Amino acid sequence: MPTAARLVAAFALAALAFVLSGQIMPLMPDDTDFGYFTHVNMGLALVVGWRVIGPRAGRGLVPGINNGLTGTAVLVLLALVLQGAVEMFRLANRHIYDGPFEALAAIFTIALEYFFIMAVPNVLVTFVLGGVVVGLVTETANKRWK
């Protein structure tokens, strides 16, 4: 059922994904081709905001903050796995892997490498503060437009 909280959560998390993607891109190697990196992350954020944060709105201030942080963590986890899978497919086209299980394991290895690249203070602060803001905005929208 569409609600204002779901809509606000989706767009607030997409805005946070846009900001985080912009902060992560300069941290990557210079020869990285980002393609649809920001667009994919924002699309994923729309889905996570709608499906994870929006339905759990309306439980109070502290649960709202926790909701925003949880949704942001889910977004980062899914984005890391998705971007790791994209990179694995790019490398698989060059016949780097000996078999399918090695390629599947590489998704998580690449995602972990990406996490360590993005785990710098300014990105982590944006992650936490953005999650808090997303949770508070979603709670406010839920109270205002029931």
C-alpha positions as a Python dict, from the first residue, in 0.01 Angstrom:
ca = {
    (1, 'M'): (0, 0, 0),
    (2, 'P'): (155, 330, -101),
    (3, 'T'): (200, 573, 185),
    (4, 'A'): (366, 910, 224),
    (5, 'A'): (626, 754, 452),
    (6, 'R'): (727, 504, 183),
    (7, 'L'): (753, 776, -81),
    (8, 'V'): (952, 1011, 141),
    (9, 'A'): (1180, 728, 257),
    (10, 'A'): (1247, 623, -102),
    (11, 'F'): (1336, 971, -223),
    (12, 'A'): (1533, 1064, 89),
    (13, 'L'): (1742, 748, 63),
    (14, 'A'): (1793, 809, -310),
    (15, 'A'): (1924, 1158, -230),
    (16, 'L'): (2159, 1006, 27),
    (17, 'A'): (2275, 748, -229),
    (18, 'F'): (2348, 1032, -472),
    (19, 'V'): (2563, 1210, -212),
    (20, 'L'): (2742, 893, -104),
    (21, 'S'): (2811, 791, -465),
    (22, 'G'): (2963, 1131, -528),
    (23, 'Q'): (3187, 1092, -225),
    (24, 'I'): (3297, 739, -319),
    (25, 'M'): (3389, 805, -683),
    (26, 'P'): (3704, 1012, -609),
    (27, 'L'): (3829, 735, -379),
    (28, 'M'): (3838, 476, -656),
    (29, 'P'): (4135, 428, -891),
    (30, 'D'): (4167, 684, -1170),
    (31, 'D'): (4100, 436, -1451),
    (32, 'T'): (3765, 325, -1305),
    (33, 'D'): (3474, 345, -1549),
    (34, 'F'): (3170, 428, -1339),
    (35, 'G'): (2907, 407, -1612),
    (36, 'Y'): (2569, 400, -1439),
    (37, 'F'): (2718, 377, -1087),
    (38, 'T'): (2522, 665, -936),
    (39, 'H'): (2200, 580, -1121),
    (40, 'V'): (2211, 216, -1011),
    (41, 'N'): (2276, 315, -650),
    (42, 'M'): (1991, 565, -656),
    (43, 'G'): (1754, 309, -809),
    (44, 'L'): (1852, 58, -545),
    (45, 'A'): (1797, 325, -280),
    (46, 'L'): (1445, 389, -410),
    (47, 'V'): (1362, 21, -370),
    (48, 'V'): (1523, -9, -25),
    (49, 'G'): (1354, 308, 98),
    (50, 'W'): (1016, 189, -26),
    (51, 'R'): (1047, -172, 94),
    (52, 'V'): (1260, -147, 410),
    (53, 'I'): (1230, 198, 566),
    (54, 'G'): (880, 307, 464),
    (55, 'P'): (678, 17, 609),
    (56, 'R'): (854, 42, 947),
    (57, 'A'): (774, 412, 996),
    (58, 'G'): (548, 538, 1273),
    (59, 'R'): (700, 372, 1578),
    (60, 'G'): (856, 678, 1741),
    (61, 'L'): (1167, 893, 1733),
    (62, 'V'): (1438, 645, 1839),
    (63, 'P'): (1296, 355, 1633),
    (64, 'G'): (1276, 601, 1341),
    (65, 'I'): (1646, 682, 1372),
    (66, 'N'): (1725, 311, 1396),
    (67, 'N'): (1504, 252, 1093),
    (68, 'G'): (1698, 508, 890),
    (69, 'L'): (2034, 363, 995),
    (70, 'T'): (1917, 9, 921),
    (71, 'G'): (1786, 107, 578),
    (72, 'T'): (2108, 285, 496),
    (73, 'A'): (2311, -19, 603),
    (74, 'V'): (2093, -244, 387),
    (75, 'L'): (2145, -7, 95),
    (76, 'V'): (2523, -9, 134),
    (77, 'L'): (2534, -388, 169),
    (78, 'L'): (2318, -446, -139),
    (79, 'A'): (2506, -184, -340),
    (80, 'L'): (2842, -341, -251),
    (81, 'V'): (2722, -686, -358),
    (82, 'L'): (2562, -550, -676),
    (83, 'Q'): (2869, -347, -775),
    (84, 'G'): (3089, -647, -689),
    (85, 'A'): (2876, -863, -919),
    (86, 'V'): (2906, -611, -1201),
    (87, 'E'): (3284, -607, -1163),
    (88, 'M'): (3294, -988, -1148),
    (89, 'F'): (3103, -1013, -1475),
    (90, 'R'): (3341, -763, -1633),
    (91, 'L'): (3637, -973, -1522),
    (92, 'A'): (3464, -1298, -1620),
    (93, 'N'): (3439, -1174, -1978),
    (94, 'R'): (3820, -1165, -1976),
    (95, 'H'): (3827, -1532, -1868),
    (96, 'I'): (3999, -1460, -1538),
    (97, 'Y'): (3811, -1723, -1335),
    (98, 'D'): (3860, -2099, -1365),
    (99, 'G'): (3504, -2189, -1276),
    (100, 'P'): (3165, -2059, -1168),
    (101, 'F'): (3227, -2104, -796),
    (102, 'E'): (3546, -1900, -814),
    (103, 'A'): (3351, -1627, -991),
    (104, 'L'): (3075, -1631, -727),
    (105, 'A'): (3331, -1611, -447),
    (106, 'A'): (3494, -1318, -625),
    (107, 'I'): (3173, -1115, -588),
    (108, 'F'): (3217, -1106, -213),
    (109, 'T'): (3592, -1050, -234),
    (110, 'I'): (3541, -753, -466),
    (111, 'A'): (3260, -617, -246),
    (112, 'L'): (3488, -638, 57),
    (113, 'E'): (3764, -455, -132),
    (114, 'Y'): (3514, -183, -225),
    (115, 'F'): (3406, -155, 138),
    (116, 'F'): (3764, -96, 252),
    (117, 'I'): (3807, 169, -18),
    (118, 'M'): (3494, 355, 94),
    (119, 'A'): (3557, 318, 470),
    (120, 'V'): (3703, 665, 518),
    (121, 'P'): (3582, 910, 783),
    (122, 'N'): (3393, 1154, 560),
    (123, 'V'): (3195, 875, 390),
    (124, 'L'): (3120, 702, 721),
    (125, 'V'): (3003, 1029, 880),
    (126, 'T'): (2779, 1097, 581),
    (127, 'F'): (2650, 741, 607),
    (128, 'V'): (2556, 778, 976),
    (129, 'L'): (2422, 1134, 964),
    (130, 'G'): (2235, 1065, 640),
    (131, 'G'): (2075, 754, 789),
    (132, 'V'): (1961, 953, 1091),
    (133, 'V'): (1816, 1227, 869),
    (134, 'V'): (1639, 973, 645),
    (135, 'G'): (1484, 808, 951),
    (136, 'L'): (1371, 1139, 1101),
    (137, 'V'): (1229, 1268, 773),
    (138, 'T'): (1039, 942, 725),
    (139, 'E'): (896, 960, 1077),
    (140, 'T'): (793, 1321, 1022),
    (141, 'A'): (623, 1234, 694),
    (142, 'N'): (441, 945, 860),
    (143, 'K'): (310, 1170, 1140),
    (144, 'R'): (216, 1454, 909),
    (145, 'W'): (41, 1261, 632),
    (146, 'K'): (-132, 964, 791),
}
